[in-house]
């Protein structure tokens, strides 16, 4: 049996810990194990390849909008094959660099194979048993495939396989109404496909604020069909097409959707079963994720989990943050608790969406309606927004009445993922107050003024709800 100082499963964010460990101890022996291509889900089949695809999609929509400003630009064609090849070339270059780094390091034994526990602190990989008193589990997650009659009898795509496409689908039906469905729906529609998104939740993008989702749906529906509250019950092959039978969850009425291609985008779930964690005495949550304490340690001392594996927030930036927490606690022997009070995310559709912290409903349930202030500002009511000719896009902020502490922020519109970073750092200061934004001088006319003015427009939550019900200026949620 081979002994290591550390065993790491997964080559995503856990790799952030490797270089500091080697610098601290040049003689350290590390086993790095990954059954998939190195780089983790984000690089190989997640956020990075999808964002490489989504930037050309953004350009398509931007050029189309230019006509409204007197710029008569036309898109003569979109080279789908080139867009896809560029993405694969960039991704494969990064994968090859990571593989080379892992294979050439004198401190690392790189195992490109599945691994499983045989007992606490002992694993089997490539037919060999290896052991360590410290193990990091950064195993990622797997795609959830819903139990739909006939789905297993037809070809379908997922966010994994869709990256291998070389020919643009004439039309595509996407099962799922979350951010993966929204982003790929936007991509395919921008490239020229006829897209139908079928979500089972009554609200498109159910994790977003209702008025954000409503506006995003309204805008995206200019280029695709979005069905909500529809559960796909059956898929069948009819000639060279597929038919999806969806049932309205409220009325029970059936809808049949025909498509050349199907993509399943119904979320991700735990992949812990391949590890046989029970043999290592590692507890799982009821949903099957690896259970960790507030320091990210599992039920087995000195075995740690981070990223998708712990089932908390399936974002690369959260996994990177958790890798720091694990480094502090496992390697430096500090006691640092993971803090999730201000986890941001973005949806890279057109319009872009960004969010951090609590939503309006959550804030009122947590603090009480009388303890919450809400600010709302439209892009178009700033000089830069008017110059950009944008309509209906907005910033919504949520603040605690007594302390002026920022509870949450939600943005839908151009550069949302950038604008929200005016807010996020303040949520990590001691007071968490929004006042530094109001006290600082903003460039005029810059789009960041919309964030400042959202905080200047704070009103009691009850008043905001009244405005939402009676004002045509707010998108109906």
For each residue, the residues with C-beta under 8 A, 3 or more apart:
1: 122 128 129 130 131
2: 31 109 128 129 130 131
3: 29 130 131 132
4: 7 29 30 31 109 130 131 132
5: 25 28 29 30 132 134
6: 21 28 29 30 31 132 134 135 136
7: 4 30 31 33 123 130 131 132 134 135 136
8: 11 14 15 17 18 30 31 32 33 135 136 138
9: 14 33 34 115 123 135 136 137 138 139 275
10: 14 33 34 40 136 137 138 139 140 307 309
11: 8 14 15 32 34 38 39 40 98 102 138
12: 15 39 40 41 42 43 138 140 307 316 319
13: 16 40 138 306 307 316 319 320 322 323
14: 8 9 10 11 17 18 136 138 306 307 323 326
15: 8 11 12 18 32 40 98
16: 13 19 320 323 324 327
17: 8 14 20 21 136 323 326 327 331
18: 8 14 15 21 22 30 32 108
19: 16 22 23
20: 17 23 24 327 331
21: 6 17 18 24 25 28 30 331
22: 18 19 25 26 28 30 105 107
23: 19 20 26
24: 20 21 28 331
25: 5 21 22 28
26: 22 23 107
27: 107
28: 5 6 21 22 24 25 107
29: 3 4 5 6 107 109
30: 4 5 6 7 8 18 21 22 107 108 109
31: 2 4 6 7 8 108 109 111 125 130 132
32: 8 11 15 18 102 108 109 110 111
33: 7 8 9 10 111 113 115 123 125
34: 9 10 11 37 38 111 112
35: 112 113 114 115
36: 44
37: 34 44 95 99
38: 11 34 44 95 98 99 102 110 112
39: 11 12 42 43 44 94 95 98
40: 10 11 12 13 15 43 44 46 138 140 307 316 319
41: 12 44 45 46 140 141 308
42: 12 39 46 47 48 316 319
43: 12 39 40 46 48 49 91 94 95 98
44: 36 37 38 39 40 41 49 91 95
45: 41 49 159 160 163
46: 40 41 42 43 49 50 159 316
47: 42 50 51 316
48: 42 43 51 52 91 94
49: 43 44 45 46 52 53 87 88 91 163
50: 46 47 53 54 159 183 184 187 348
51: 47 48 54 55 348
52: 48 49 55 86 87 90 91
53: 49 50 56 57 83 84 87 187
54: 50 51 57 58 183 186 187 348
55: 51 52 58 59
56: 53 59 60 78 83 190 191
57: 53 54 60 61 186 187 189 190 191 350
58: 54 55 61 62 190 348 350
59: 55 56 62 63
60: 56 57 63 64 75 78 190 191
61: 57 58 64 65 190 223 350
62: 58 59 65 66
63: 59 60 66 73 74 75
64: 60 61 67 75
65: 61 62 68 69 389
66: 62 63 69 71 72 73
67: 64 70 71 72 73
68: 65 389
69: 65 66 389
70: 67
71: 66 67
72: 66 67
73: 63 66 67
74: 63
75: 60 63 64 78
76:
77:
78: 56 60 75 83 190 191 192
79: 82 83
80: 83 84 167 168 191 192
81: 84 85 166 167
82: 79 85 86
83: 53 56 78 79 80 86 87 191
84: 53 80 81 87 88 163 165 166
85: 81 82 88 89
86: 52 82 83 89 90
87: 49 52 53 83 84 90 91 163
88: 49 84 85 91 92 163
89: 85 86 92 93
90: 52 86 87 93 94
91: 43 44 48 49 52 87 88 94 95 163
92: 88 89 95 96
93: 89 90 96 97
94: 39 43 48 90 91 97 98
95: 37 38 39 43 44 91 92 98 99
96: 92 93 99 100
97: 93 94 100 101
98: 11 15 38 39 43 94 95 101 102
99: 37 38 95 96 102 103 110
100: 96 97 103 104
101: 97 98 104 105
102: 11 32 38 98 99 105 108 110
103: 99 100 110
104: 100 101
105: 22 101 102 108 110
106:
107: 22 26 27 28 29 30
108: 18 30 31 32 102 105
109: 2 4 29 30 31 32
110: 32 38 99 102 103 105
111: 31 32 33 34 115 125 126
112: 34 35 38
113: 33 35 125 126
114: 35 125 274
115: 9 33 35 111 123 124 125 275
116: 123 124 125 274 275 276 279
117: 120 122 123 124 275 276 277 279 280 282
118: 122 123 124 129 276 279
119: 122 279 280
120: 117 279 280 281 300
121: 131 132 133 135 280 300 303
122: 1 117 118 119 129 130 131 280
123: 7 9 33 115 116 117 118 129 130 131 135
124: 115 116 117 118 127 128 129 130
125: 31 33 111 113 114 115 116 128 130
126: 111 113
127: 124
128: 1 2 124 125
129: 1 2 118 122 123 124
130: 1 2 3 4 7 31 122 123 124 125
131: 1 2 3 4 7 121 122 123
132: 3 4 5 6 7 31 121 135
133: 121 302
134: 5 6 7 302 303 304 330
135: 6 7 8 9 121 123 132 302 303 304
136: 6 7 8 9 10 14 17 303 304 305 306 326 330
137: 9 10 275 290 298 303 304 305 306 309
138: 8 9 10 11 12 13 14 40 305 306 307 309 319 323
139: 9 10 271 272 274 275 307 308 309
140: 10 12 40 41 271 307 308 309
141: 41 268 269 270 271 308 309 311 314
142: 268 269 270 271
143: 158 159 160 264 267 268 269
144: 266 267 268 269
145: 151 158 264 266
146: 151 175 232 264 266
147:
148: 151 175 232 233 234 235
149: 233 234 235
150: 153 154 234 235 236 237
151: 145 146 148 154 156 235 264
152:
153: 150 235 236 237
154: 150 151 235 236 237 242 262
155: 262
156: 151 235 242 261 262 263 264
157: 161 162 165 172 261 262 263 264
158: 143 145 161 162 263 264 265
159: 45 46 50 143 162 163 180 184 263 265
160: 45 143 163
161: 157 158 164
162: 157 158 159 165 184 263
163: 45 49 84 87 88 91 159 160
164: 161
165: 84 157 162 168 169
166: 81 84
167: 80 81
168: 80 165 188 191 192 193
169: 165 172 188 193 260 261
170: 193 194 260
171: 193 194 195 196 258 259 260 261
172: 157 169 188 193 194 195 196 259 260 261 262 263
173: 195 196 197 198 242 244 257 259 261 262 263
174: 181 184 185 195 196 197 198 262 263 264 265
175: 146 148 181 198 232 244 262 263 264 265 266
176: 180 181 197 198 199 264 265 266 267
177: 181 182 197 198 199 200 201 203 204 205 206 226 228
178: 181 182 199 205 206 207 265 266 267
179: 182 183 205 207 345 347
180: 159 176 183 184 265 267
181: 174 175 176 177 178 184 185 197 199 263 265
182: 177 178 179 185 186 197 204 205 216 220 347 349
183: 50 54 179 180 186 187 347 348 349
184: 50 159 162 174 180 181 187 188 263 265
185: 174 181 182 188 189 195 197 220 224 226 349
186: 54 57 182 183 189 190 220 223 224 348 349 350
187: 50 53 54 57 183 184 190 191
188: 168 169 172 184 185 191 193 195
189: 57 185 186 192 193 194 195 220 223 224
190: 56 57 58 60 61 78 186 187 223 350
191: 56 57 60 78 80 83 168 187 188
192: 78 80 168 189
193: 168 169 170 171 172 188 189
194: 170 171 172 189 224
195: 171 172 173 174 185 188 189 223 224 225
196: 171 172 173 174 224 225 226 227 257 259
197: 173 174 176 177 181 182 185 204 224 225 226 227
198: 173 174 175 176 177 227 230 232 244 246 257
199: 176 177 178 181 204 206 226 227 228 229 230
200: 177 229 230 231 232 249
201: 177 204 206 228 229
202: 206 228 229 249 250
203: 177 206 210 213 228
204: 177 182 197 199 201 213 216 217 226 228
205: 177 178 179 182 208 212 213 216 217 347 353
206: 177 178 199 201 202 203 213
207: 178 179 355
208: 205 212 213 216 347 353 355 410
209: 212 213 355 359 360 396 410 477
210: 203 213 214 477
211: 214 215 394 396 468 474 475 476 477
212: 205 208 209 215 216 353 355 396 410 411 412
213: 203 204 205 206 208 209 210 216 217 477
214: 210 211 217 218 475 476 477
215: 211 212 218 219 351 392 393 394 412 475
216: 182 204 205 208 212 213 219 220 347 349 351 353 412
217: 204 205 213 214 220 221 226 228
218: 214 215 221 222 392 475
219: 215 216 222 350 351 392
220: 182 185 186 189 216 217 223 224 226 349 350
221: 217 218 224 225 226
222: 218 219
223: 61 186 189 190 195 220
224: 185 186 189 194 195 196 197 220 221
225: 195 196 197 221
226: 177 185 196 197 199 204 217 220 221
227: 196 197 198 199 230 246 255 257
228: 177 199 201 202 203 204 217
229: 199 200 201 202 248 249 250
230: 198 199 200 227 246 247 248 249 255
231: 200 246 247 249
232: 146 148 175 198 200 235 244 245 246
233: 148 149 245 246 247
234: 148 149 150 244 245
235: 148 149 150 151 153 154 156 232 242 243 244 245 262
236: 150 153 154 242 243 245
237: 150 153 154 241 242 243
238: 241 242 243 258
239:
240: 260
241: 237 238 258 259 260
242: 154 156 173 235 236 237 238 258 259 260 261 262
243: 235 236 237 238 256 257 258
244: 173 175 198 232 234 235 256 257 258 259 262
245: 232 233 234 235 236 254 255 256
246: 198 227 230 231 232 233 254 255 256 257
247: 230 231 233 252 253 254 255
248: 229 230 251 252 253 254 255
249: 200 202 229 230 231
250: 202 229
251: 248
252: 247 248
253: 247 248
254: 245 246 247 248
255: 227 230 245 246 247 248
256: 243 244 245 246
257: 173 196 198 227 243 244 246
258: 171 238 241 242 243 244
259: 171 172 173 196 241 242 244 262
260: 169 170 171 172 240 241 242
261: 156 157 169 171 172 173 242
262: 154 155 156 157 172 173 174 175 235 242 244 259
263: 156 157 158 159 162 172 173 174 175 181 184
264: 143 145 146 151 156 157 158 174 175 176
265: 158 159 174 175 176 178 180 181 184
266: 144 145 146 175 176 178
267: 143 144 176 178 180
268: 141 142 143 144 308 314
269: 141 142 143 144 287 288
270: 141 142 273 284 287 288 289 290 309 311
271: 139 140 141 142 274
272: 139 275 277 284 288 289 290 309
273: 270 276 288
274: 114 116 139 271
275: 9 115 116 117 137 139 272 280 282
276: 116 117 118 273 279 280
277: 117 272 280 282 283 284 290
278: 281 282
279: 116 117 118 119 120 276
280: 117 119 120 121 122 275 276 277 300 303
281: 120 278 299 300
282: 117 275 277 278 290 291 298 299 300 303
283: 277 291 298 299
284: 270 272 277 288 289 290 291
285: 288 289 290 291 311
286:
287: 269 270 311
288: 269 270 272 273 284 285 311
289: 270 272 284 285 309 310 311 312
290: 137 270 272 277 282 284 285 298 305 309 310 311
291: 282 283 284 285 298 299 310
292: 295 296 297 298 304 305 310
293: 296 297
294: 337 338
295: 292 325 329 335 336 337 338
296: 292 293 304 305 306 310 322 325 326 329 338
297: 292 293 301 302 303 304 329 330
298: 137 282 283 290 291 292 303 304 305
299: 281 282 283 291
300: 120 121 280 281 282 303
301: 297
302: 133 134 135 297 330
303: 121 134 135 136 137 280 282 297 298 300
304: 134 135 136 137 292 296 297 298 326 329 330
305: 136 137 138 290 292 296 298 309 310
306: 13 14 136 137 138 296 309 310 319 322 323 325 326
307: 10 12 13 14 40 138 139 140 310 318 319 322 323
308: 41 139 140 141 268 311 314 319
309: 10 137 138 139 140 141 270 272 289 290 305 306
310: 289 290 291 292 296 305 306 307 322
311: 141 270 285 287 288 289 290 308
312: 289 318 340
313: 318 340 343 345
314: 141 268 308 318
315: 318 319 343 345
316: 12 13 40 42 46 47 319 320
317: 320 321 344
318: 307 312 313 314 315 321 322 340 343
319: 12 13 40 42 138 306 307 308 315 316 322 323
320: 13 16 316 317 323 324
321: 317 318 324 325 338
322: 13 296 306 307 310 318 319 325 326 338
323: 13 14 16 17 138 306 307 319 320 326 327
324: 16 320 321 327 328
325: 295 296 306 321 322 328 329 336 337 338
326: 14 17 136 296 304 306 322 323 329 330 331
327: 16 17 20 323 324 330 331 332
328: 324 325 331 332 334 336
329: 295 296 297 304 325 326 332 333 334 335 336
330: 134 136 297 302 304 326 327 333
331: 17 20 21 24 326 327 328
332: 327 328 329
333: 329 330
334: 328 329
335: 295 329
336: 295 325 328 329
337: 294 295 325
338: 294 295 296 321 322 325
339:
340: 312 313 318 343
341: 357 427
342: 356 357 424 427 428
343: 313 315 318 340 356 357
344: 317 354 355 356 420 424
345: 179 313 315 354 355 356
346: 352 353 354 355 416 417 420
347: 179 182 183 205 208 216 352 353 354
348: 50 51 54 58 183 186 352 417
349: 182 183 185 186 216 220 352 353
350: 57 58 61 186 190 219 220
351: 215 216 219 393 412 413 414 416
352: 346 347 348 349 411 412 413 414 415 416 417
353: 205 208 212 216 346 347 349 410 411 412 416
354: 344 345 346 347 410 411 416 417 419 420
355: 207 208 209 212 344 345 346 359 408 409 410 411 420
356: 342 343 344 345 408 409 420 423 424 427
357: 341 342 343 398 406 407 408 409 427
358: 362 363 366 398 407 408
359: 209 355 362 363 398 408 410
360: 209 363 364 372 374 396 398 408 461 464
361: 364 365
362: 358 359 365 366 408
363: 358 359 360 366 367 372 398 407 408 461
364: 360 361 367 368 369 372 461
365: 361 362
366: 358 362 363
367: 363 364 371 372 400 407
368: 364 371 372
369: 364 372 460 461 462
370: 401 460 461 462
371: 367 368 400 401 402
372: 360 363 364 367 368 369 398 399 400 401 407 460 461
373: 398 399 400 401 458 459 460 461
374: 360 396 397 398 399 458 459 460 461 464
375: 395 396 397 398 399 454 455 456 457 458 459
376: 394 395 396 397 454 457 464 467 474
377: 381 382 394 395 450 451 453 454 456 457
378: 381 385 392 393 394 450 473
379: 382 384 385 388 390 393 394 395 413 414 447 450
380: 385 386 390 391 392 393
381: 377 378 385 386 450 453
382: 377 379 385 386 445 447 449 450 453
383: 386 387 444 445 449
384: 379 387 388 445 446 447 449 450
385: 378 379 380 381 382 388 390 393 447 450
386: 380 381 382 383 389
387: 383 384 445
388: 379 384 385 414 447
389: 65 68 69 386
390: 379 380 385 393 413 414
391: 380
392: 215 218 219 378 380 475
393: 215 351 378 379 380 385 390 412 413 414
394: 211 215 376 377 378 379 411 412 413 450 454
395: 375 376 377 379 409 410 411 413 419 450 451 453 454
396: 209 211 212 360 374 375 376 409 410 411 454
397: 374 375 376 406 408 409 410 423 434 451 454 455 458
398: 357 358 359 360 363 372 373 374 375 406 407 408 409 410
399: 372 373 374 375 404 405 406 407 434 455 458
400: 367 371 372 373 403 404 405 407
401: 370 371 372 373 460
402: 371
403: 400 431 432 433
404: 399 400 431 433 434 435
405: 399 400 431 432 433 434
406: 357 397 398 399 409 423 426 427 432 433 434
407: 357 358 363 367 372 398 399 400
408: 355 356 357 358 359 360 362 363 397 398
409: 355 356 357 395 396 397 398 406 420 423 454
410: 208 209 212 353 354 355 359 395 396 397 398
411: 212 352 353 354 355 394 395 396 416 419 420 451
412: 212 215 216 351 352 353 393 394 416
413: 351 352 379 390 393 394 395 416 450
414: 351 352 379 388 390 393 447
415: 352 418 419 447
416: 346 351 352 353 354 411 412 413 419 420
417: 346 348 352 354 420 421
418: 415 421
419: 354 395 411 415 416 422 447 448 450 451
420: 344 346 354 355 356 409 411 416 417 423 424
421: 417 418 424 425
422: 419 425 437 448 451
423: 356 397 406 409 420 426 427 434 437 451
424: 342 344 356 420 421 427 428
425: 421 422 428 429
426: 406 423 429 432 433 434 436 437
427: 341 342 356 357 406 423 424 432
428: 342 424 425 432
429: 425 426 432 433 436
430:
431: 403 404 405
432: 403 405 406 426 427 428 429
433: 403 404 405 406 426 429 436
434: 397 399 404 405 406 423 426 437 438 455
435: 404 438 439
436: 426 429 433 439 440
437: 422 423 426 434 440 451 452 455
438: 434 435 452 455 456
439: 435 436
440: 436 437
441:
442: 446 448 449 452
443: 446 448 449
444: 383 449
445: 382 383 384 387 449
446: 384 442 443 449
447: 379 382 384 385 388 414 415 419 450
448: 419 422 442 443 451 452
449: 382 383 384 442 443 444 445 446 452 453
450: 377 378 379 381 382 384 385 394 395 413 419 447 453 454
451: 377 395 397 411 419 422 423 437 448 454 455
452: 437 438 442 448 449 455 456
453: 377 381 382 395 449 450 456 457
454: 375 376 377 394 395 396 397 409 450 451 457
455: 375 397 399 434 437 438 451 452 458
456: 375 377 438 452 453
457: 375 376 377 453 454
458: 373 374 375 397 399 455
459: 373 374 375 463 464 467
460: 369 370 372 373 374 401 463 464
461: 360 363 364 369 370 372 373 374 464 465
462: 369 370 465 466
463: 459 460 466 467
464: 360 374 376 459 460 461 467 468
465: 461 462 468 469
466: 462 463 469 470
467: 376 459 463 464 470 471 474
468: 211 464 465 471 474 477
469: 465 466
470: 466 467
471: 467 468 474
472:
473: 378
474: 211 376 467 468 471 477
475: 211 214 215 218 392
476: 211 214
477: 209 210 211 213 214 468 474
